[in-house]
Amino acid sequence: MSDMHATPSATPLSIDEFAHLGQGDIAYVKAIRSDDVPGLFPQAPSIQPGLDLFMLLGADGIPILLTDSRETALANASENQLETVSVH
């Protein structure tokens, strides 16, 4: 007897396909401390320690923007037609 409610099996994504999923369309905002900036952005100028900052990152995790305002990060995403998603 066949199952009329069976869903077709999805084809798994390759590692390369998964890495590029959402690239150019999706971004997320991540809170960081200024103390973490040198490790993430070695070319960045020296920043006062202890500040709360926000990064806008592409779907692939590549940093797009560093700012001191979550609203600025979201506005930049909107200006660049990126849909922001929550990451838990």
N, C-alpha and C positions, 0 to 999 in steps of 0.2 A: 504494500500500500504506500503510495507516495504522500508526502507531506505538502499540502497546498499552501502552507504558510511559511515554508522555508525561505529564507532570504539567500540571495546569491552570495557566494563567498567573494569578498573583496580581494583584489590583487594587492599584495603587500608592496609598499613603496621601497625603492632602493635607498641606500644610505644617501646617495647624491640627491635623489628626488626629495627625500625628507628634509635634507639640509636647505633646500631652496623653496620649500613650501611657504607660501605667503610673501616671499621676497618681493619688495617693491610695492606691496599693497598693505601689509600689516606691520604695526610697530607696538611696542609697549614701553611704559614708563617705569623706571626702577629708582627707588630712593637709595642714595649712598652717602657716605661721609666723605668730607674733603680729604681725610687721611688716606682714603683708598684711591684717590685720583692718580698719584704717581705710578702705581702698579697697573692701572687701566689705560692711562694716557701718559706714557713716558715723555712725550714731547710737550705736554702742558706746562705752562708757567707755574711757579710756586703759588700755592693757595693756602690761605690761613687754615690751620688745623681746627677740627671740631665743628665745621659747618655742615649743615644738612643740605645736600644737593640732590638733583634729579637728572637721570640720564634718559634720553630717548634712544631706544635701540630698535634696529630692524628685526624682522622675524627671525633672521639668522643669528641674532645676538651682536651684530656689529654696531658699535656706538655711532649715533647720528649727531647727538647734541648733548651738551652738558650745561646745566643751568641751575640757578638757585630757586627756581619757581616751577612747581608742578604745572601750573597754568600755562607758563611759557612753553614747556615741553609739549603739552597737549595742543596748544595753538600752532606750534611748528609742525606737528603731525598733520593737523587739519590743513594748513597752508600747502603742505606737500601731498595732499590727498591720500594720506595714510590712515587706515582705520586702526584705532588703538584698541587693544584687547587686554583683559585682566589676566595676569599670570599668577598662579597660586603656588 
